[in-house]
Amino acid sequence: MADRKSFLLRADAAVLEAMQRWANDDLRSLNAQVEFVLRGALRAAGRLQTPALDDGAPGGTGETGKTGETGGADG
């Protein structure tokens, strides 16, 4: 498991409330939801270099990489 670090996050109350509602909808903790959103933003910006960070740890999507792309019958 990757090392986990703690830090204080100051956020606007409306942003925090919206994140909490989203976390509740997805059955995640607020912390896991914040990490999920950050990972998505990092991926979209091309800033997340190691897919090993998304190994199903809390807040991740559980995708450890693409499967079924080993040159089998489909390609």
N, CA, C, O and CB atoms as a CASP TS submission, in Angstrom:
PFRMAT TS
TARGET T0000
AUTHOR 0000-0000-0000
METHOD Language model
MODEL 1
PARENT N/A
ATOM      1  N   MET     1       0.846  -1.176   0.000  1.00  0.00           N
ATOM      2  CA  MET     1       0.000   0.000   0.000  1.00  0.00           C
ATOM      3  C   MET     1       0.891   1.239   0.000  1.00  0.00           C
ATOM      4  O   MET     1       1.925   1.269   0.668  1.00  0.00           O
ATOM      5  CB  MET     1      -0.963  -0.002   1.222  1.00  0.00           C
ATOM      6  N   ALA     2       0.493   2.236  -0.737  1.00  0.00           N
ATOM      7  CA  ALA     2       1.242   3.489  -0.807  1.00  0.00           C
ATOM      8  C   ALA     2       1.191   4.216   0.529  1.00  0.00           C
ATOM      9  O   ALA     2       0.214   4.122   1.272  1.00  0.00           O
ATOM     10  CB  ALA     2       0.690   4.388  -1.923  1.00  0.00           C
ATOM     11  N   ASP     3       2.272   4.946   0.818  1.00  0.00           N
ATOM     12  CA  ASP     3       2.278   5.750   2.037  1.00  0.00           C
ATOM     13  C   ASP     3       1.178   6.788   1.961  1.00  0.00           C
ATOM     14  O   ASP     3       0.922   7.353   0.898  1.00  0.00           O
ATOM     15  CB  ASP     3       3.649   6.427   2.250  1.00  0.00           C
ATOM     16  N   ARG     4       0.532   7.037   3.076  1.00  0.00           N
ATOM     17  CA  ARG     4      -0.542   8.027   3.140  1.00  0.00           C
ATOM     18  C   ARG     4      -0.065   9.167   4.016  1.00  0.00           C
ATOM     19  O   ARG     4       0.529   8.943   5.071  1.00  0.00           O
ATOM     20  CB  ARG     4      -1.874   7.407   3.692  1.00  0.00           C
ATOM     21  N   LYS     5      -0.325  10.383   3.580  1.00  0.00           N
ATOM     22  CA  LYS     5       0.072  11.560   4.332  1.00  0.00           C
ATOM     23  C   LYS     5      -1.156  12.374   4.682  1.00  0.00           C
ATOM     24  O   LYS     5      -2.121  12.422   3.920  1.00  0.00           O
ATOM     25  CB  LYS     5       1.078  12.407   3.541  1.00  0.00           C
ATOM     26  N   SER     6      -1.114  13.005   5.824  1.00  0.00           N
ATOM     27  CA  SER     6      -2.219  13.849   6.278  1.00  0.00           C
ATOM     28  C   SER     6      -1.885  15.311   6.037  1.00  0.00           C
ATOM     29  O   SER     6      -0.722  15.711   6.083  1.00  0.00           O
ATOM     30  CB  SER     6      -2.523  13.605   7.772  1.00  0.00           C
ATOM     31  N   PHE     7      -2.912  16.099   5.781  1.00  0.00           N
ATOM     32  CA  PHE     7      -2.735  17.545   5.667  1.00  0.00           C
ATOM     33  C   PHE     7      -4.066  18.227   5.934  1.00  0.00           C
ATOM     34  O   PHE     7      -5.133  17.630   5.789  1.00  0.00           O
ATOM     35  CB  PHE     7      -2.185  17.936   4.265  1.00  0.00           C
ATOM     36  N   LEU     8      -3.979  19.468   6.321  1.00  0.00           N
ATOM     37  CA  LEU     8      -5.168  20.263   6.602  1.00  0.00           C
ATOM     38  C   LEU     8      -5.644  20.910   5.311  1.00  0.00           C
ATOM     39  O   LEU     8      -4.842  21.467   4.561  1.00  0.00           O
ATOM     40  CB  LEU     8      -4.884  21.337   7.688  1.00  0.00           C
ATOM     41  N   LEU     9      -6.929  20.841   5.053  1.00  0.00           N
ATOM     42  CA  LEU     9      -7.508  21.452   3.866  1.00  0.00           C
ATOM     43  C   LEU     9      -8.536  22.487   4.299  1.00  0.00           C
ATOM     44  O   LEU     9      -9.487  22.169   5.013  1.00  0.00           O
ATOM     45  CB  LEU     9      -8.151  20.382   2.942  1.00  0.00           C
ATOM     46  N   ARG    10      -8.345  23.704   3.870  1.00  0.00           N
ATOM     47  CA  ARG    10      -9.333  24.742   4.123  1.00  0.00           C
ATOM     48  C   ARG    10     -10.166  24.883   2.859  1.00  0.00           C
ATOM     49  O   ARG    10      -9.630  25.085   1.769  1.00  0.00           O
ATOM     50  CB  ARG    10      -8.658  26.106   4.527  1.00  0.00           C
ATOM     51  N   ALA    11     -11.472  24.776   3.013  1.00  0.00           N
ATOM     52  CA  ALA    11     -12.356  24.836   1.852  1.00  0.00           C
ATOM     53  C   ALA    11     -13.574  25.692   2.184  1.00  0.00           C
ATOM     54  O   ALA    11     -13.992  25.791   3.338  1.00  0.00           O
ATOM     55  CB  ALA    11     -12.790  23.412   1.412  1.00  0.00           C
ATOM     56  N   ASP    12     -14.120  26.295   1.162  1.00  0.00           N
ATOM     57  CA  ASP    12     -15.350  27.053   1.291  1.00  0.00           C
ATOM     58  C   ASP    12     -16.445  26.121   1.804  1.00  0.00           C
ATOM     59  O   ASP    12     -16.508  24.957   1.408  1.00  0.00           O
ATOM     60  CB  ASP    12     -15.753  27.702  -0.066  1.00  0.00           C
ATOM     61  N   ALA    13     -17.297  26.623   2.673  1.00  0.00           N
ATOM     62  CA  ALA    13     -18.348  25.791   3.270  1.00  0.00           C
ATOM     63  C   ALA    13     -19.256  25.162   2.224  1.00  0.00           C
ATOM     64  O   ALA    13     -19.644  24.002   2.361  1.00  0.00           O
ATOM     65  CB  ALA    13     -19.180  26.616   4.228  1.00  0.00           C
ATOM     66  N   ALA    14     -19.600  25.907   1.183  1.00  0.00           N
ATOM     67  CA  ALA    14     -20.481  25.372   0.136  1.00  0.00           C
ATOM     68  C   ALA    14     -19.797  24.241  -0.629  1.00  0.00           C
ATOM     69  O   ALA    14     -20.441  23.257  -0.991  1.00  0.00           O
ATOM     70  CB  ALA    14     -20.899  26.489  -0.839  1.00  0.00           C
ATOM     71  N   VAL    15     -18.505  24.380  -0.871  1.00  0.00           N
ATOM     72  CA  VAL    15     -17.747  23.332  -1.567  1.00  0.00           C
ATOM     73  C   VAL    15     -17.690  22.076  -0.694  1.00  0.00           C
ATOM     74  O   VAL    15     -17.893  20.965  -1.182  1.00  0.00           O
ATOM     75  CB  VAL    15     -16.305  23.824  -1.915  1.00  0.00           C
ATOM     76  N   LEU    16     -17.416  22.259   0.577  1.00  0.00           N
ATOM     77  CA  LEU    16     -17.343  21.131   1.494  1.00  0.00           C
ATOM     78  C   LEU    16     -18.683  20.409   1.597  1.00  0.00           C
ATOM     79  O   LEU    16     -18.729  19.178   1.599  1.00  0.00           O
ATOM     80  CB  LEU    16     -16.896  21.601   2.872  1.00  0.00           C
ATOM     81  N   GLU    17     -19.764  21.165   1.681  1.00  0.00           N
ATOM     82  CA  GLU    17     -21.096  20.558   1.753  1.00  0.00           C
ATOM     83  C   GLU    17     -21.430  19.796   0.471  1.00  0.00           C
ATOM     84  O   GLU    17     -22.005  18.710   0.527  1.00  0.00           O
ATOM     85  CB  GLU    17     -22.158  21.633   2.013  1.00  0.00           C
ATOM     86  N   ALA    18     -21.072  20.360  -0.678  1.00  0.00           N
ATOM     87  CA  ALA    18     -21.320  19.676  -1.951  1.00  0.00           C
ATOM     88  C   ALA    18     -20.505  18.389  -2.043  1.00  0.00           C
ATOM     89  O   ALA    18     -21.001  17.369  -2.522  1.00  0.00           O
ATOM     90  CB  ALA    18     -20.983  20.601  -3.134  1.00  0.00           C
ATOM     91  N   MET    19     -19.244  18.438  -1.581  1.00  0.00           N
ATOM     92  CA  MET    19     -18.406  17.228  -1.587  1.00  0.00           C
ATOM     93  C   MET    19     -18.983  16.171  -0.657  1.00  0.00           C
ATOM     94  O   MET    19     -18.962  14.984  -0.980  1.00  0.00           O
ATOM     95  CB  MET    19     -16.959  17.563  -1.170  1.00  0.00           C
ATOM     96  N   GLN    20     -19.501  16.593   0.500  1.00  0.00           N
ATOM     97  CA  GLN    20     -20.079  15.635   1.439  1.00  0.00           C
ATOM     98  C   GLN    20     -21.323  14.984   0.841  1.00  0.00           C
ATOM     99  O   GLN    20     -21.517  13.778   0.991  1.00  0.00           O
ATOM    100  CB  GLN    20     -20.426  16.325   2.769  1.00  0.00           C
ATOM    101  N   ARG    21     -22.166  15.763   0.167  1.00  0.00           N
ATOM    102  CA  ARG    21     -23.361  15.184  -0.480  1.00  0.00           C
ATOM    103  C   ARG    21     -22.949  14.174  -1.556  1.00  0.00           C
ATOM    104  O   ARG    21     -23.532  13.095  -1.658  1.00  0.00           O
ATOM    105  CB  ARG    21     -24.244  16.304  -1.107  1.00  0.00           C
ATOM    106  N   TRP    22     -21.945  14.532  -2.353  1.00  0.00           N
ATOM    107  CA  TRP    22     -21.458  13.644  -3.409  1.00  0.00           C
ATOM    108  C   TRP    22     -20.884  12.372  -2.785  1.00  0.00           C
ATOM    109  O   TRP    22     -21.139  11.272  -3.276  1.00  0.00           O
ATOM    110  CB  TRP    22     -20.385  14.357  -4.282  1.00  0.00           C
ATOM    111  N   ALA    23     -20.119  12.515  -1.717  1.00  0.00           N
ATOM    112  CA  ALA    23     -19.552  11.353  -1.023  1.00  0.00           C
ATOM    113  C   ALA    23     -20.668  10.451  -0.506  1.00  0.00           C
ATOM    114  O   ALA    23     -20.593   9.229  -0.634  1.00  0.00           O
ATOM    115  CB  ALA    23     -18.640  11.802   0.145  1.00  0.00           C
ATOM    116  N   ASN    24     -21.691  11.047   0.073  1.00  0.00           N
ATOM    117  CA  ASN    24     -22.823  10.261   0.572  1.00  0.00           C
ATOM    118  C   ASN    24     -23.504   9.506  -0.562  1.00  0.00           C
ATOM    119  O   ASN    24     -23.864   8.339  -0.402  1.00  0.00           O
ATOM    120  CB  ASN    24     -23.838  11.169   1.282  1.00  0.00           C
ATOM    121  N   ASP    25     -23.683  10.165  -1.710  1.00  0.00           N
ATOM    122  CA  ASP    25     -24.316   9.523  -2.861  1.00  0.00           C
ATOM    123  C   ASP    25     -23.502   8.325  -3.350  1.00  0.00           C
ATOM    124  O   ASP    25     -24.060   7.317  -3.785  1.00  0.00           O
ATOM    125  CB  ASP    25     -24.495  10.532  -3.996  1.00  0.00           C
ATOM    126  N   ASP    26     -22.169   8.449  -3.274  1.00  0.00           N
ATOM    127  CA  ASP    26     -21.274   7.388  -3.753  1.00  0.00           C
ATOM    128  C   ASP    26     -20.870   6.415  -2.653  1.00  0.00           C
ATOM    129  O   ASP    26     -20.049   5.527  -2.884  1.00  0.00           O
ATOM    130  CB  ASP    26     -20.033   7.998  -4.363  1.00  0.00           C
ATOM    131  N   LEU    27     -21.440   6.572  -1.457  1.00  0.00           N
ATOM    132  CA  LEU    27     -21.137   5.712  -0.310  1.00  0.00           C
ATOM    133  C   LEU    27     -19.649   5.719   0.026  1.00  0.00           C
ATOM    134  O   LEU    27     -19.061   4.679   0.321  1.00  0.00           O
ATOM    135  CB  LEU    27     -21.595   4.284  -0.589  1.00  0.00           C
ATOM    136  N   ARG    28     -19.053   6.905  -0.022  1.00  0.00           N
ATOM    137  CA  ARG    28     -17.657   7.080   0.345  1.00  0.00           C
ATOM    138  C   ARG    28     -17.574   8.018   1.533  1.00  0.00           C
ATOM    139  O   ARG    28     -18.515   8.755   1.828  1.00  0.00           O
ATOM    140  CB  ARG    28     -16.830   7.622  -0.842  1.00  0.00           C
ATOM    141  N   SER    29     -16.428   7.980   2.216  1.00  0.00           N
ATOM    142  CA  SER    29     -16.159   8.987   3.235  1.00  0.00           C
ATOM    143  C   SER    29     -15.810  10.285   2.511  1.00  0.00           C
ATOM    144  O   SER    29     -15.464  10.274   1.330  1.00  0.00           O
ATOM    145  CB  SER    29     -15.000   8.537   4.207  1.00  0.00           C
ATOM    146  N   LEU    30     -15.902  11.385   3.220  1.00  0.00           N
ATOM    147  CA  LEU    30     -15.524  12.666   2.634  1.00  0.00           C
ATOM    148  C   LEU    30     -14.063  12.643   2.194  1.00  0.00           C
ATOM    149  O   LEU    30     -13.731  13.132   1.114  1.00  0.00           O
ATOM    150  CB  LEU    30     -15.762  13.808   3.634  1.00  0.00           C
ATOM    151  N   ASN    31     -13.200  12.082   3.020  1.00  0.00           N
ATOM    152  CA  ASN    31     -11.787  11.990   2.680  1.00  0.00           C
ATOM    153  C   ASN    31     -11.575  11.193   1.388  1.00  0.00           C
ATOM    154  O   ASN    31     -10.816  11.613   0.515  1.00  0.00           O
ATOM    155  CB  ASN    31     -11.011  11.346   3.829  1.00  0.00           C
ATOM    156  N   ALA    32     -12.244  10.050   1.272  1.00  0.00           N
ATOM    157  CA  ALA    32     -12.111   9.222   0.074  1.00  0.00           C
ATOM    158  C   ALA    32     -12.651   9.952  -1.153  1.00  0.00           C
ATOM    159  O   ALA    32     -12.105   9.817  -2.248  1.00  0.00           O
ATOM    160  CB  ALA    32     -12.846   7.885   0.260  1.00  0.00           C
ATOM    161  N   GLN    33     -13.710  10.716  -0.974  1.00  0.00           N
ATOM    162  CA  GLN    33     -14.282  11.456  -2.101  1.00  0.00           C
ATOM    163  C   GLN    33     -13.324  12.544  -2.579  1.00  0.00           C
ATOM    164  O   GLN    33     -13.141  12.728  -3.783  1.00  0.00           O
ATOM    165  CB  GLN    33     -15.634  12.076  -1.706  1.00  0.00           C
ATOM    166  N   VAL    34     -12.711  13.265  -1.637  1.00  0.00           N
ATOM    167  CA  VAL    34     -11.749  14.297  -2.004  1.00  0.00           C
ATOM    168  C   VAL    34     -10.589  13.667  -2.777  1.00  0.00           C
ATOM    169  O   VAL    34     -10.151  14.209  -3.791  1.00  0.00           O
ATOM    170  CB  VAL    34     -11.231  15.037  -0.744  1.00  0.00           C
ATOM    171  N   GLU    35     -10.094  12.526  -2.298  1.00  0.00           N
ATOM    172  CA  GLU    35      -8.998  11.846  -2.992  1.00  0.00           C
ATOM    173  C   GLU    35      -9.445  11.377  -4.378  1.00  0.00           C
ATOM    174  O   GLU    35      -8.682  11.477  -5.339  1.00  0.00           O
ATOM    175  CB  GLU    35      -8.495  10.647  -2.161  1.00  0.00           C
ATOM    176  N   PHE    36     -10.666  10.871  -4.488  1.00  0.00           N
ATOM    177  CA  PHE    36     -11.214  10.421  -5.771  1.00  0.00           C
ATOM    178  C   PHE    36     -11.253  11.574  -6.773  1.00  0.00           C
ATOM    179  O   PHE    36     -10.838  11.423  -7.922  1.00  0.00           O
ATOM    180  CB  PHE    36     -12.629   9.833  -5.581  1.00  0.00           C
ATOM    181  N   VAL    37     -11.755  12.725  -6.328  1.00  0.00           N
ATOM    182  CA  VAL    37     -11.855  13.895  -7.203  1.00  0.00           C
ATOM    183  C   VAL    37     -10.464  14.396  -7.595  1.00  0.00           C
ATOM    184  O   VAL    37     -10.232  14.750  -8.750  1.00  0.00           O
ATOM    185  CB  VAL    37     -12.653  15.022  -6.511  1.00  0.00           C
ATOM    186  N   LEU    38      -9.547  14.423  -6.638  1.00  0.00           N
ATOM    187  CA  LEU    38      -8.182  14.850  -6.942  1.00  0.00           C
ATOM    188  C   LEU    38      -7.518  13.923  -7.954  1.00  0.00           C
ATOM    189  O   LEU    38      -6.851  14.386  -8.879  1.00  0.00           O
ATOM    190  CB  LEU    38      -7.348  14.907  -5.664  1.00  0.00           C
ATOM    191  N   ARG    39      -7.700  12.617  -7.780  1.00  0.00           N
ATOM    192  CA  ARG    39      -7.118  11.667  -8.742  1.00  0.00           C
ATOM    193  C   ARG    39      -7.684  11.896 -10.147  1.00  0.00           C
ATOM    194  O   ARG    39      -6.941  11.879 -11.128  1.00  0.00           O
ATOM    195  CB  ARG    39      -7.388  10.211  -8.293  1.00  0.00           C
ATOM    196  N   GLY    40      -8.990  12.107 -10.240  1.00  0.00           N
ATOM    197  CA  GLY    40      -9.605  12.365 -11.543  1.00  0.00           C
ATOM    198  C   GLY    40      -9.066  13.626 -12.187  1.00  0.00           C
ATOM    199  O   GLY    40      -8.799  13.648 -13.389  1.00  0.00           O
ATOM    200  N   ALA    41      -8.906  14.675 -11.397  1.00  0.00           N
ATOM    201  CA  ALA    41      -8.369  15.929 -11.921  1.00  0.00           C
ATOM    202  C   ALA    41      -6.915  15.749 -12.355  1.00  0.00           C
ATOM    203  O   ALA    41      -6.506  16.280 -13.387  1.00  0.00           O
ATOM    204  CB  ALA    41      -8.479  17.047 -10.866  1.00  0.00           C
ATOM    205  N   LEU    42      -6.140  15.009 -11.578  1.00  0.00           N
ATOM    206  CA  LEU    42      -4.737  14.761 -11.940  1.00  0.00           C
ATOM    207  C   LEU    42      -4.638  13.944 -13.223  1.00  0.00           C
ATOM    208  O   LEU    42      -3.803  14.232 -14.079  1.00  0.00           O
ATOM    209  CB  LEU    42      -4.007  14.033 -10.799  1.00  0.00           C
ATOM    210  N   ARG    43      -5.487  12.926 -13.361  1.00  0.00           N
ATOM    211  CA  ARG    43      -5.496  12.128 -14.594  1.00  0.00           C
ATOM    212  C   ARG    43      -5.865  12.994 -15.795  1.00  0.00           C
ATOM    213  O   ARG    43      -5.214  12.925 -16.838  1.00  0.00           O
ATOM    214  CB  ARG    43      -6.482  10.949 -14.470  1.00  0.00           C
ATOM    215  N   ALA    44      -6.906  13.805 -15.648  1.00  0.00           N
ATOM    216  CA  ALA    44      -7.376  14.652 -16.752  1.00  0.00           C
ATOM    217  C   ALA    44      -6.308  15.652 -17.185  1.00  0.00           C
ATOM    218  O   ALA    44      -6.225  16.008 -18.360  1.00  0.00           O
ATOM    219  CB  ALA    44      -8.650  15.398 -16.345  1.00  0.00           C
ATOM    220  N   ALA    45      -5.496  16.100 -16.237  1.00  0.00           N
ATOM    221  CA  ALA    45      -4.438  17.067 -16.542  1.00  0.00           C
ATOM    222  C   ALA    45      -3.144  16.381 -16.964  1.00  0.00           C
ATOM    223  O   ALA    45      -2.159  17.051 -17.275  1.00  0.00           O
ATOM    224  CB  ALA    45      -4.177  17.958 -15.335  1.00  0.00           C
ATOM    225  N   GLY    46      -3.141  15.046 -16.975  1.00  0.00           N
ATOM    226  CA  GLY    46      -1.934  14.318 -17.344  1.00  0.00           C
ATOM    227  C   GLY    46      -0.846  14.397 -16.285  1.00  0.00           C
ATOM    228  O   GLY    46       0.336  14.268 -16.603  1.00  0.00           O
ATOM    229  N   ARG    47      -1.226  14.605 -15.040  1.00  0.00           N
ATOM    230  CA  ARG    47      -0.260  14.788 -13.958  1.00  0.00           C
ATOM    231  C   ARG    47      -0.082  13.547 -13.084  1.00  0.00           C
ATOM    232  O   ARG    47       0.843  13.510 -12.272  1.00  0.00           O
ATOM    233  CB  ARG    47      -0.684  15.942 -13.099  1.00  0.00           C
ATOM    234  N   LEU    48      -0.924  12.543 -13.221  1.00  0.00           N
ATOM    235  CA  LEU    48      -0.797  11.327 -12.424  1.00  0.00           C
ATOM    236  C   LEU    48      -0.010  10.326 -13.245  1.00  0.00           C
ATOM    237  O   LEU    48      -0.539   9.727 -14.182  1.00  0.00           O
ATOM    238  CB  LEU    48      -2.196  10.751 -12.011  1.00  0.00           C
ATOM    239  N   GLN    49       1.249  10.143 -12.896  1.00  0.00           N
ATOM    240  CA  GLN    49       2.167   9.351 -13.709  1.00  0.00           C
ATOM    241  C   GLN    49       2.138   7.862 -13.410  1.00  0.00           C
ATOM    242  O   GLN    49       2.411   7.063 -14.306  1.00  0.00           O
ATOM    243  CB  GLN    49       3.547   9.851 -13.523  1.00  0.00           C
ATOM    244  N   THR    50       1.818   7.458 -12.184  1.00  0.00           N
ATOM    245  CA  THR    50       1.905   6.054 -11.816  1.00  0.00           C
ATOM    246  C   THR    50       0.531   5.459 -11.562  1.00  0.00           C
ATOM    247  O   THR    50      -0.103   5.790 -10.560  1.00  0.00           O
ATOM    248  CB  THR    50       2.778   5.884 -10.590  1.00  0.00           C
ATOM    249  N   PRO    51       0.061   4.597 -12.436  1.00  0.00           N
ATOM    250  CA  PRO    51      -1.231   3.966 -12.220  1.00  0.00           C
ATOM    251  C   PRO    51      -1.241   3.098 -10.971  1.00  0.00           C
ATOM    252  O   PRO    51      -2.319   2.745 -10.493  1.00  0.00           O
ATOM    253  CB  PRO    51      -1.609   3.138 -13.423  1.00  0.00           C
ATOM    254  N   ALA    52      -0.074   2.737 -10.419  1.00  0.00           N
ATOM    255  CA  ALA    52      -0.013   1.927  -9.203  1.00  0.00           C
ATOM    256  C   ALA    52      -0.633   2.652  -8.019  1.00  0.00           C
ATOM    257  O   ALA    52      -1.021   2.012  -7.042  1.00  0.00           O
ATOM    258  CB  ALA    52       1.429   1.555  -8.886  1.00  0.00           C
ATOM    259  N   LEU    53      -0.734   3.985  -8.088  1.00  0.00           N
ATOM    260  CA  LEU    53      -1.372   4.730  -7.010  1.00  0.00           C
ATOM    261  C   LEU    53      -2.849   4.393  -6.905  1.00  0.00           C
ATOM    262  O   LEU    53      -3.446   4.552  -5.841  1.00  0.00           O
ATOM    263  CB  LEU    53      -1.192   6.224  -7.220  1.00  0.00           C
ATOM    264  N   ASP    54      -3.444   3.931  -7.994  1.00  0.00           N
ATOM    265  CA  ASP    54      -4.872   3.631  -8.004  1.00  0.00           C
ATOM    266  C   ASP    54      -5.084   2.126  -7.908  1.00  0.00           C
ATOM    267  O   ASP    54      -5.641   1.507  -8.815  1.00  0.00           O
ATOM    268  CB  ASP    54      -5.543   4.194  -9.278  1.00  0.00           C
ATOM    269  N   ASP    55      -4.632   1.545  -6.795  1.00  0.00           N
ATOM    270  CA  ASP    55      -4.675   0.099  -6.634  1.00  0.00           C
ATOM    271  C   ASP    55      -5.855  -0.367  -5.799  1.00  0.00           C
ATOM    272  O   ASP    55      -5.798  -1.412  -5.151  1.00  0.00           O
ATOM    273  CB  ASP    55      -3.403  -0.381  -6.010  1.00  0.00           C
ATOM    274  N   GLY    56      -6.929   0.419  -5.821  1.00  0.00           N
ATOM    275  CA  GLY    56      -8.094   0.061  -5.033  1.00  0.00           C
ATOM    276  C   GLY    56      -8.062   0.643  -3.636  1.00  0.00           C
ATOM    277  O   GLY    56      -8.928   0.346  -2.813  1.00  0.00           O
ATOM    278  N   ALA    57      -7.062   1.475  -3.364  1.00  0.00           N
ATOM    279  CA  ALA    57      -6.978   2.132  -2.063  1.00  0.00           C
ATOM    280  C   ALA    57      -8.180   3.041  -1.880  1.00  0.00           C
ATOM    281  O   ALA    57      -8.794   3.447  -2.867  1.00  0.00           O
ATOM    282  CB  ALA    57      -5.661   2.935  -1.928  1.00  0.00           C
ATOM    283  N   PRO    58      -8.528   3.365  -0.665  1.00  0.00           N
ATOM    284  CA  PRO    58      -9.676   4.241  -0.446  1.00  0.00           C
ATOM    285  C   PRO    58      -9.589   5.508  -1.276  1.00  0.00           C
ATOM    286  O   PRO    58      -8.566   6.193  -1.294  1.00  0.00           O
ATOM    287  CB  PRO    58      -9.790   4.598   1.021  1.00  0.00           C
ATOM    288  N   GLY    59     -10.673   5.803  -1.957  1.00  0.00           N
ATOM    289  CA  GLY    59     -10.701   6.991  -2.799  1.00  0.00           C
ATOM    290  C   GLY    59     -10.364   6.704  -4.235  1.00  0.00           C
ATOM    291  O   GLY    59     -10.617   7.543  -5.100  1.00  0.00           O
ATOM    292  N   GLY    60      -9.799   5.546  -4.526  1.00  0.00           N
ATOM    293  CA  GLY    60      -9.483   5.189  -5.896  1.00  0.00           C
ATOM    294  C   GLY    60     -10.675   4.563  -6.570  1.00  0.00           C
ATOM    295  O   GLY    60     -11.685   4.274  -5.929  1.00  0.00           O
ATOM    296  N   THR    61     -10.558   4.356  -7.858  1.00  0.00           N
ATOM    297  CA  THR    61     -11.657   3.754  -8.596  1.00  0.00           C
ATOM    298  C   THR    61     -11.591   2.241  -8.558  1.00  0.00           C
ATOM    299  O   THR    61     -12.529   1.563  -8.979  1.00  0.00           O
ATOM    300  CB  THR    61     -11.653   4.233 -10.028  1.00  0.00           C
ATOM    301  N   GLY    62     -10.479   1.706  -8.052  1.00  0.00           N
ATOM    302  CA  GLY    62     -10.328   0.267  -8.002  1.00  0.00           C
ATOM    303  C   GLY    62      -9.771  -0.303  -9.283  1.00  0.00           C
ATOM    304  O   GLY    62      -9.586  -1.516  -9.384  1.00  0.00           O
ATOM    305  N   GLU    63      -9.496   0.540 -10.269  1.00  0.00           N
ATOM    306  CA  GLU    63      -8.937   0.085 -11.525  1.00  0.00           C
ATOM    307  C   GLU    63      -7.428   0.043 -11.402  1.00  0.00           C
ATOM    308  O   GLU    63      -6.788   1.064 -11.150  1.00  0.00           O
ATOM    309  CB  GLU    63      -9.372   0.996 -12.692  1.00  0.00           C
ATOM    310  N   THR    64      -6.856  -1.145 -11.580  1.00  0.00           N
ATOM    311  CA  THR    64      -5.415  -1.290 -11.438  1.00  0.00           C
ATOM    312  C   THR    64      -4.726  -1.243 -12.791  1.00  0.00           C
ATOM    313  O   THR    64      -3.512  -1.433 -12.869  1.00  0.00           O
ATOM    314  CB  THR    64      -5.080  -2.590 -10.724  1.00  0.00           C
ATOM    315  N   GLY    65      -5.447  -1.004 -13.817  1.00  0.00           N
ATOM    316  CA  GLY    65      -4.899  -0.987 -15.152  1.00  0.00           C
ATOM    317  C   GLY    65      -5.893  -1.601 -16.102  1.00  0.00           C
ATOM    318  O   GLY    65      -6.907  -2.155 -15.679  1.00  0.00           O
ATOM    319  N   LYS    66      -5.611  -1.508 -17.369  1.00  0.00           N
ATOM    320  CA  LYS    66      -6.523  -2.072 -18.354  1.00  0.00           C
ATOM    321  C   LYS    66      -6.296  -3.578 -18.430  1.00  0.00           C
ATOM    322  O   LYS    66      -5.158  -4.049 -18.442  1.00  0.00           O
ATOM    323  CB  LYS    66      -6.324  -1.407 -19.748  1.00  0.00           C
ATOM    324  N   THR    67      -7.384  -4.313 -18.481  1.00  0.00           N
ATOM    325  CA  THR    67      -7.279  -5.763 -18.581  1.00  0.00           C
ATOM    326  C   THR    67      -7.786  -6.208 -19.935  1.00  0.00           C
ATOM    327  O   THR    67      -8.516  -5.482 -20.609  1.00  0.00           O
ATOM    328  CB  THR    67      -8.063  -6.457 -17.452  1.00  0.00           C
ATOM    329  N   GLY    68      -7.404  -7.374 -20.316  1.00  0.00           N
ATOM    330  CA  GLY    68      -7.886  -7.926 -21.572  1.00  0.00           C
ATOM    331  C   GLY    68      -7.208  -7.315 -22.785  1.00  0.00           C
ATOM    332  O   GLY    68      -7.698  -7.491 -23.900  1.00  0.00           O
ATOM    333  N   GLU    69      -6.123  -6.619 -22.618  1.00  0.00           N
ATOM    334  CA  GLU    69      -5.428  -6.027 -23.753  1.00  0.00           C
ATOM    335  C   GLU    69      -4.076  -6.682 -23.932  1.00  0.00           C
ATOM    336  O   GLU    69      -3.067  -5.994 -24.084  1.00  0.00           O
ATOM    337  CB  GLU    69      -5.269  -4.513 -23.570  1.00  0.00           C
ATOM    338  N   THR    70      -4.044  -8.001 -23.915  1.00  0.00           N
ATOM    339  CA  THR    70      -2.790  -8.712 -24.041  1.00  0.00           C
ATOM    340  C   THR    70      -2.615  -9.283 -25.436  1.00  0.00           C
ATOM    341  O   THR    70      -1.759 -10.142 -25.650  1.00  0.00           O
ATOM    342  CB  THR    70      -2.708  -9.812 -23.014  1.00  0.00           C
ATOM    343  N   GLY    71      -3.413  -8.819 -26.387  1.00  0.00           N
ATOM    344  CA  GLY    71      -3.276  -9.303 -27.744  1.00  0.00           C
ATOM    345  C   GLY    71      -3.997 -10.615 -27.976  1.00  0.00           C
ATOM    346  O   GLY    71      -3.590 -11.403 -28.830  1.00  0.00           O
ATOM    347  N   GLY    72      -5.041 -10.857 -27.241  1.00  0.00           N
ATOM    348  CA  GLY    72      -5.816 -12.087 -27.379  1.00  0.00           C
ATOM    349  C   GLY    72      -6.623 -12.081 -28.667  1.00  0.00           C
ATOM    350  O   GLY    72      -6.238 -11.429 -29.637  1.00  0.00           O
ATOM    351  N   ALA    73      -7.713 -12.783 -28.685  1.00  0.00           N
ATOM    352  CA  ALA    73      -8.545 -12.956 -29.877  1.00  0.00           C
ATOM    353  C   ALA    73      -9.124 -11.636 -30.381  1.00  0.00           C
ATOM    354  O   ALA    73      -9.418 -11.504 -31.569  1.00  0.00           O
ATOM    355  CB  ALA    73      -9.673 -13.926 -29.584  1.00  0.00           C
ATOM    356  N   ASP    74      -9.288 -10.663 -29.495  1.00  0.00           N
ATOM    357  CA  ASP    74      -9.868  -9.393 -29.900  1.00  0.00           C
ATOM    358  C   ASP    74      -8.879  -8.445 -30.538  1.00  0.00           C
ATOM    359  O   ASP    74      -9.298  -7.478 -31.174  1.00  0.00           O
ATOM    360  CB  ASP    74     -10.485  -8.735 -28.734  1.00  0.00           C
ATOM    361  N   GLY    75      -7.610  -8.671 -30.400  1.00  0.00           N
ATOM    362  CA  GLY    75      -6.752  -7.673 -30.987  1.00  0.00           C
ATOM    363  C   GLY    75      -5.352  -7.921 -30.836  1.00  0.00           C
ATOM    364  O   GLY    75      -4.531  -7.130 -31.300  1.00  0.00           O
TER
END
